[in-house]
């Protein structure tokens, strides 16, 4: 079976990556009417967040031949986003692929499918989001498509999208949209900081009076 390869999209500008580093996925989602973002994928790494440029992969369920092909083409700072059809019967990646990914500078994985070797992946520290865990390994026959629009967790992901993830999950959006909503993101962050400060102040006052 063949792998159809298309040219990768330009990477997200460094300034935009810096602007969104550490931004909560929930804040971004709120500023996009709470509509985008993958559903059903969980972080299987430690506490690291993820940010980078989407390098998209579509593969046959339970087959990771296309993922191996993509590892020869990804650039440092890319996030490999894999449409595995949501299949959880065969793991698409494990410790060996994660080790290879780290060697080429991949920023992380978003897998609409299953993974394995979770204990090792947590120790390695590379961000990995997936739908499930299974001990059963993948087939390596293909086919697959690289750098085309895909669907992951009910969300459309385009090559070159900005990928932002944390403990709550993953959101993806075009760099142009990310730049457009950045003022709203900052305003939302400030609003939430003020609300939390007000609550803490109220609790402090209640505690003082009770004492």
N, C-alpha and C positions, 0 to 999 in steps of 0.2 A: 504494500500500500504506500502511496506517496504522501508527502507533506507539502501542502501548498504554502509557499512563503510569499509575503508581501512586504514592501519596505516599511520599516518602523516609522511611526510618527515622531515628530520632533519632541525632545524631552521638555518637561515643564521647566520654565525659567527658574533659575536659582533663587532670584528674589521672591518669587511666588512660593517656592518651597519653604523659604525662610519665614515668610509671612504666616504660613499655615502650620509650621512646626509646633506641635504641642496643642493645637486647637482641637477641642472636643468634637468628636463626630456628631454628638447630639446638637451642638450649636450650629454646625454646618447644615444639618438636616432641618433644623427649625427655620433657618434662613432660606431654605428651598421648599417651603410649604410642607415639610415633613413627608415628601413623596419619594425621593431617591434613596438609594442605599440597599445593599444586599441584606436579605432576610434569611435567618437560619444558619449563618456561619458563625463559628465561635473561635476565639483566639486559643491556640494550643502552645503558645510560647510563654515566657515569663511576663514581665511587666512592660516590656518595650512597646512603644507605639510604632506605627508604620507610616511612612510618607514617601511618595515617589511618583514615577511615571508609569502608566499602565502599558505593559507589553502583553497583548492578549493572545490566548491560546485556546483553540477549540479542539477537543479530542474525543475519540470514541469512548463510551463509558468503560471504565476499568482498564484503559490502555494509556500508557504514558510515553509512547514513542515520540509524540509531538513535543512533550515536555523536554525530553533529551535533546531534540533538535533545537528547541528554543534556547537552551542553555548555551549553545554555540553562537547565538546572535544577540543575546541581551547585553545591555550596557550597564556600567555601574550606576546605581541609582534607580534602575527600573524595578517595578514590582510585577512579577509574573502573575497575571490574573487568568485563571483556567476555568473554562466552561467544560466540566466533566459530566454535564447532564444531571447533576445531583445524585448520581449513582454512589451508593455507599457499600457496595459489595466487594470492591477491590480498592486497595490503597493506590493513589496516584503518585505519591511521593513518600520518602522515608529519609532516614539519616544520610544515606549516601548522596542522594540528590541535594539535600540541604547543604552538605559539605561542599559539593561542587558549586552550588549557587553562591555560597559565601566566598569561594575562591575567585569568582568573577565579579564580585561586588554587587550582587543582587540585593535590593533593599528588603525583599520579603516575598511571600506567596499568599495569594488569595485563591483557594481551591473550592469550587462547587463540586465536591466529591469527598472522598475519604483519604486519610493519611495513616501512616503507622510510625513506629519508633518514637512515640511521643515523649518518653522520658529523655531520650537522647536529644530530641529537638528542643525541649525546654532547656537543657544544659547548654546547647550551642548558642541559644539566644536570638537566632534569626526569627523575625516575626513570621508566623504561619497561621493563617485562618483557614478553616475547613468546615465541612458539614458533619463529619463523623470520623471515628477511628475504627480500623479493622486490622487484624494481623495478616489478612490475605493480600498478597502482592499483586502487582499489575501484569497485564500482558504488554507486549512491545511490538505490535504489528502495524499500528496506524489504523486509519488515516488521521490526518489532522490539518488544521489551518492556523497560520500565524499572522497576527496583525490585521485582523478583521473584526468588525463589531461582534460582540458576544453577549450572552445573558448569563448573569451570575446571581443566584439568590433572588431572582425576580427583577433584577436591575440590569438595564442595558449598559454595557461598558464599551467605550470606544478606545481604540489605540491612541495613546497620548493623553488620556484623561489623567487628572490629578487624583491620586489615591491617598486617602487619609483614614487611618484606623487607630482604635484604642480598645480598651477593655469592653466597650459597649458595642463595637462592631465596625463596619466598613462603609464609607461613602466614597463615591467617585463622581467627578464632574469635570466638564471641559475647562481648560485653563482660562478661557475667556470669561466663562461664568464665574469661576473662582475669583478673578480680578474684579468683576462687576459687583459681587456681593460682599467683598471684603469689608467695606465700611459698615454694612449691616451686621456682619459677624463680630466686628469689634464693639459695636454698640450693644449687641446682645450679651457679649461677655461682660461689659461694664454694668449693664442692667442686672445681671445675675450676681455680680460681685456686690453691688449695692443692696440687693435683696437679702443676701446672706449676711452682710454686715448689719443690716437692720434687725434681722432675727437674732443674731448673736448679742446685739446690744440690748434687745428686749429681754433675752434670757438672763443676761448679766444683771439687769435691773431687778428682775423678779427674784433672782438668787440673793441680791443685796438686801432687798426688802424682807425676804423670808428669814435672813440671818439676823 
